[in-house]
Amino acid sequence: MICGCGLASNQLDIRHQFKSPLREAGILQQSAVIVCSDVNMLPAACCTLLSVKRNLSSSTGEFLLLGIDLKPNEIAEVGNFARLHGMAIKVLPYNTPDTALQARGRWSGATLARLYMDLHIPDHIERLLYLDADVLAVSSVDELFTRDFQGKALAAIDDYVMAFPEKAGARQRKIGMHEGGRYFNAGVLLFDWSACRARGLFARTREIFEERSHLFENNDQDALNVTFDGDWLVLDPRWNTQTGLLPFVGRPAIIHFTGRKKPWQATVPWVHRRMAKRYAEDLANTPWASFCRQPSMTGRIAGFLSHLGKRIGGLARLARTRAYFSNS
């Protein structure tokens, strides 16, 4: 099902766009951006896709939403959002399989859904940018759509835990990775999707999850790290600037709101206060406007004091994070 505005006269069909000299020369691929979401995160997921559209210099791909157990009216709301912002979002209906339902006590269906993406993504897609629903692009992402994979099937960014080798090592040992390697954050993942499909990498990841899920404290992120252990291209932290990295990344391109507190909540962290306005503006004039809850003045002051306290109380942690990510 495709939600969103129809192709205007000045908009070329996506498939036709890629039949250009650049496409024939192999510079451009048939690309897509995908977010997985259930109804609870649907407004945020649509804002994620919109943020990417705004930061592409031209239409270089499709916008996909793996809709988890969505009802027809919820899919229609995605269409309304897309039309309001002059874009097209293709909803890929996804019904949670029994194996994932069994794990819902530990993980959300939305988290596990990406392990099944390969069963739903159109066959013509060659390059895939996966984003969590708590992510916003804030500057040009064009580079990701022409990036050389250097023979890898995945390009990703170090997880925050890599600044703390003892913790990273313990995690790698527990889940069965090679110790001493790198562990990526799965909130922003750039796939050579043709290679993933040809090598059956997502089917393998599902097998790993079923075999070792009792060892995984970090959802399917652990399973994906086992699958791609030592075989992924390391990207600059600006492509997945996690909350703890913000002080050390000068020009973030994609911000990832890690942690329990999100910009659209009344308890928005001080460091993300400017992003709260962006969500409110994008969701205005939609049925989702109430998704954003503005903090009171008391809440703003409390948020600032909490932020200040964390900065002062976590100087050693900040120093280690700076040392690692400033040199990565």
C-alpha positions as CSV (number, residue, x, y, z in Angstrom):
1,M,0.0,0.0,0.0
2,I,1.4,3.4,-0.9
3,C,0.5,6.3,1.3
4,G,1.1,9.9,0.4
5,C,0.6,12.3,-2.5
6,G,0.6,11.1,-6.1
7,L,3.5,11.9,-8.4
8,A,3.1,15.5,-9.4
9,S,3.9,16.6,-13.0
10,N,7.4,17.8,-11.9
11,Q,8.1,14.6,-10.1
12,L,9.6,11.7,-12.0
13,D,8.7,8.1,-11.2
14,I,11.3,6.7,-8.8
15,R,12.3,3.9,-11.1
16,H,12.6,6.2,-14.1
17,Q,14.9,8.5,-12.1
18,F,17.5,5.7,-11.8
19,K,17.7,5.2,-15.6
20,S,20.0,8.1,-15.8
21,P,23.6,8.2,-17.1
22,L,24.7,8.2,-13.5
23,R,22.6,5.1,-12.7
24,E,23.9,3.4,-15.8
25,A,27.5,4.2,-14.8
26,G,26.8,2.5,-11.4
27,I,27.1,5.6,-9.4
28,L,23.5,5.6,-8.1
29,Q,21.6,2.6,-6.9
30,Q,17.9,2.1,-6.4
31,S,17.8,3.2,-2.8
32,A,15.4,3.3,0.0
33,V,15.1,4.7,3.6
34,I,13.1,2.5,6.0
35,V,11.8,3.0,9.5
36,C,9.9,0.3,11.5
37,S,7.1,1.4,13.7
38,D,4.0,0.3,15.6
39,V,1.2,2.7,16.4
40,N,2.9,4.0,19.5
41,M,5.9,5.5,17.6
42,L,4.1,6.2,14.3
43,P,4.3,10.0,14.5
44,A,8.0,10.0,15.4
45,A,8.7,7.5,12.6
46,C,7.0,9.7,10.0
47,C,9.0,12.7,11.3
48,T,12.2,10.6,10.8
49,L,11.4,9.9,7.2
50,L,10.4,13.6,6.6
51,S,13.7,14.7,8.1
52,V,15.7,12.6,5.5
53,K,13.6,13.9,2.6
54,R,14.4,17.5,3.7
55,N,18.1,16.7,3.7
56,L,18.4,15.0,0.3
57,S,19.4,17.4,-2.5
58,S,17.3,15.3,-4.9
59,S,14.9,12.4,-4.9
60,T,17.4,9.6,-4.7
61,G,15.2,6.9,-3.2
62,E,11.9,5.7,-1.8
63,F,10.6,6.2,1.7
64,L,9.4,3.0,3.4
65,L,7.6,2.3,6.7
66,L,7.4,-1.2,8.0
67,G,4.0,-0.8,9.7
68,I,3.8,-3.2,12.6
69,D,0.2,-4.5,13.2
70,L,-1.2,-1.2,11.9
71,K,-5.0,-0.8,11.4
72,P,-6.4,0.7,8.2
73,N,-7.1,4.0,9.9
74,E,-3.6,4.2,11.2
75,I,-2.2,3.6,7.7
76,A,-4.4,6.3,6.4
77,E,-2.9,8.7,9.0
78,V,0.5,8.0,7.5
79,G,-0.9,9.0,4.1
80,N,-2.4,12.2,5.5
81,F,1.0,13.1,7.0
82,A,2.8,12.4,3.7
83,R,0.4,14.5,1.7
84,L,0.7,17.4,4.1
85,H,4.4,17.4,3.6
86,G,4.5,16.7,-0.1
87,M,6.1,13.3,0.0
88,A,5.2,9.7,-0.6
89,I,5.6,7.0,2.1
90,K,5.1,3.4,1.1
91,V,3.7,1.4,4.0
92,L,4.8,-2.2,4.1
93,P,2.2,-4.1,6.3
94,Y,3.9,-6.3,8.8
95,N,2.1,-8.8,11.2
96,T,4.2,-9.8,14.1
97,P,5.1,-13.5,13.7
98,D,4.7,-16.0,16.5
99,T,8.4,-16.2,17.2
100,A,8.6,-12.4,17.9
101,L,5.3,-12.4,19.9
102,Q,6.9,-14.9,22.3
103,A,9.7,-12.4,23.0
104,R,7.5,-9.4,23.6
105,G,7.9,-9.6,27.3
106,R,11.5,-8.7,26.9
107,W,11.5,-6.7,23.6
108,S,9.0,-4.7,21.8
109,G,7.6,-5.9,18.5
110,A,9.0,-2.7,16.8
111,T,12.5,-3.7,17.9
112,L,12.3,-7.2,16.5
113,A,10.6,-6.2,13.3
114,R,13.7,-5.2,11.5
115,L,15.0,-8.8,11.7
116,Y,12.2,-9.6,9.2
117,M,12.8,-6.6,6.8
118,D,14.2,-8.8,4.1
119,L,10.8,-10.5,3.7
120,H,9.0,-7.2,2.9
121,I,11.4,-4.9,1.1
122,P,10.8,-4.7,-2.7
123,D,13.2,-6.7,-4.8
124,H,14.5,-3.7,-6.8
125,I,16.1,-2.0,-3.8
126,E,19.9,-2.2,-3.8
127,R,20.9,0.2,-1.1
128,L,19.0,0.6,2.2
129,L,19.3,3.2,4.9
130,Y,17.6,1.9,8.1
131,L,16.8,4.4,10.8
132,D,15.2,4.0,14.3
133,A,12.1,6.0,14.9
134,D,13.9,8.2,17.5
135,V,16.2,9.6,14.9
136,L,16.3,12.9,12.9
137,A,18.4,13.9,10.0
138,V,19.6,17.5,10.6
139,S,21.9,18.1,7.6
140,S,22.7,16.7,4.2
141,V,22.7,12.9,4.0
142,D,23.5,12.7,0.2
143,E,26.9,11.1,0.9
144,L,25.3,8.0,2.3
145,F,23.6,7.3,-1.0
146,T,26.9,7.2,-2.9
147,R,29.2,5.8,-0.2
148,D,31.5,3.0,-1.3
149,F,30.9,0.0,0.9
150,Q,34.5,-1.3,0.2
151,G,33.2,-4.8,-0.2
152,K,31.2,-4.8,3.0
153,A,27.4,-5.4,3.2
154,L,27.0,-3.0,6.1
155,A,28.2,0.5,7.1
156,A,27.5,1.6,10.7
157,I,28.7,3.7,13.6
158,D,30.3,2.6,16.9
159,D,28.0,2.3,19.8
160,Y,28.6,4.6,22.8
161,V,29.8,1.6,24.8
162,M,33.0,1.5,22.7
163,A,34.3,4.4,24.8
164,F,34.5,1.9,27.7
165,P,36.6,-1.1,26.6
166,E,35.9,-3.2,29.7
167,K,32.1,-2.9,29.2
168,A,32.4,-3.5,25.4
169,G,34.6,-6.5,26.0
170,A,32.2,-8.0,28.5
171,R,29.3,-7.6,26.1
172,Q,31.2,-9.1,23.2
173,R,32.2,-12.1,25.2
174,K,28.7,-12.7,26.5
175,I,27.0,-12.7,23.1
176,G,29.7,-14.7,21.3
177,M,31.6,-12.0,19.3
178,H,35.3,-11.8,18.8
179,E,36.7,-9.8,21.7
180,G,38.6,-6.7,20.9
181,G,36.6,-5.8,17.8
182,R,34.1,-3.1,17.3
183,Y,30.4,-3.1,18.3
184,F,28.0,-0.8,16.4
185,N,24.8,1.0,17.4
186,A,21.9,-0.3,15.3
187,G,19.9,2.9,15.2
188,V,21.4,4.0,11.9
189,L,22.4,1.2,9.5
190,L,23.4,1.6,5.8
191,F,23.1,-1.7,3.9
192,D,24.3,-2.9,0.6
193,W,20.9,-4.6,0.3
194,S,21.8,-6.6,-2.8
195,A,24.6,-8.2,-0.8
196,C,22.5,-8.8,2.3
197,R,19.8,-10.5,0.1
198,A,22.3,-12.6,-1.9
199,R,24.1,-13.8,1.3
200,G,20.9,-14.4,3.3
201,L,22.3,-12.3,6.1
202,F,18.9,-11.5,7.7
203,A,17.8,-15.1,7.7
204,R,21.1,-15.9,9.5
205,T,20.5,-13.1,12.0
206,R,17.1,-14.6,12.8
207,E,18.7,-17.9,13.4
208,I,21.3,-16.3,15.7
209,F,18.5,-14.6,17.6
210,E,16.6,-17.8,18.2
211,E,19.8,-19.6,19.3
212,R,21.1,-16.9,21.7
213,S,18.3,-14.5,22.6
214,H,18.7,-15.5,26.2
215,L,22.2,-13.8,26.1
216,F,21.1,-10.6,24.4
217,E,20.5,-7.7,26.7
218,N,20.5,-5.2,23.8
219,N,17.7,-6.5,21.7
220,D,18.4,-7.5,18.1
221,Q,21.3,-5.1,18.1
222,D,23.3,-7.9,19.7
223,A,22.2,-10.4,17.0
224,L,23.1,-8.0,14.2
225,N,26.5,-7.4,15.7
226,V,27.1,-11.2,15.8
227,T,26.1,-11.6,12.2
228,F,28.4,-8.8,11.0
229,D,31.1,-9.3,13.5
230,G,34.3,-7.8,12.1
231,D,32.7,-7.4,8.7
232,W,31.3,-3.9,8.5
233,L,32.5,-0.5,7.4
234,V,33.0,2.1,10.2
235,L,31.4,5.4,9.6
236,D,32.0,8.8,11.2
237,P,30.0,9.4,14.4
238,R,28.2,12.3,12.7
239,W,26.1,9.8,10.9
240,N,24.6,8.4,14.2
241,T,25.2,11.1,16.8
242,Q,23.9,9.3,19.9
243,T,22.8,11.5,22.8
244,G,26.1,10.9,24.8
245,L,28.2,11.9,21.8
246,L,26.6,15.3,21.1
247,P,29.3,17.3,22.9
248,F,32.0,15.7,20.8
249,V,30.6,15.8,17.3
250,G,30.9,19.1,15.6
251,R,28.6,18.6,12.6
252,P,26.0,16.0,13.3
253,A,24.1,14.8,10.2
254,I,21.8,12.4,12.0
255,I,20.9,12.7,15.7
256,H,19.8,9.6,17.6
257,F,17.9,10.3,20.8
258,T,19.2,7.4,22.8
259,G,17.9,7.0,26.3
260,R,14.4,6.8,27.7
261,K,13.6,10.5,27.5
262,K,12.7,11.8,24.0
263,P,12.3,15.3,22.5
264,W,8.6,14.9,22.1
265,Q,8.0,14.2,25.8
266,A,7.4,16.7,28.6
267,T,10.6,15.4,30.2
268,V,12.7,16.3,27.2
269,P,16.4,16.3,28.0
270,W,18.0,19.7,28.1
271,V,20.4,18.8,25.3
272,H,17.4,18.0,23.0
273,R,15.3,21.0,23.8
274,R,15.6,22.5,20.3
275,M,14.6,19.3,18.6
276,A,11.3,19.3,20.6
277,K,10.2,22.3,18.5
278,R,10.9,20.5,15.3
279,Y,8.6,17.6,16.2
280,A,5.9,20.0,17.2
281,E,6.0,21.9,13.9
282,D,6.0,18.8,11.8
283,L,3.1,17.2,13.6
284,A,1.0,20.4,13.7
285,N,-2.2,20.2,11.7
286,T,-2.3,16.4,12.0
287,P,-4.2,14.1,14.4
288,W,-0.9,13.5,16.0
289,A,-0.3,17.1,17.3
290,S,-0.9,15.9,20.9
291,F,2.0,13.5,20.5
292,C,4.4,16.4,21.5
293,R,4.1,17.5,25.1
294,Q,5.8,20.7,25.9
295,P,7.5,20.9,29.3
296,S,6.4,23.5,31.8
297,M,8.7,26.3,32.9
298,T,9.4,24.3,36.1
299,G,10.2,21.3,34.0
300,R,12.6,23.3,31.8
301,I,14.5,24.5,34.9
302,A,14.5,21.0,36.4
303,G,15.8,19.6,33.1
304,F,18.6,22.2,33.0
305,L,19.7,21.4,36.5
306,S,19.6,17.7,35.8
307,H,21.8,18.3,32.7
308,L,24.2,20.4,34.7
309,G,24.4,17.8,37.4
310,K,25.1,15.0,35.0
311,R,27.9,17.0,33.3
312,I,29.6,17.8,36.6
313,G,29.1,14.3,38.1
314,G,30.2,12.5,35.0
315,L,33.4,14.3,34.1
316,A,35.4,11.0,34.0
317,R,32.8,9.4,31.7
318,L,32.8,12.5,29.5
319,A,36.6,12.5,29.2
320,R,36.6,8.8,28.1
321,T,33.9,9.4,25.6
322,R,35.7,12.4,24.2
323,A,38.9,10.6,24.0
324,Y,37.4,7.7,22.0
325,F,35.0,9.4,19.7
326,S,37.2,12.4,18.9
327,N,39.7,10.0,17.5
328,S,37.4,7.5,15.8
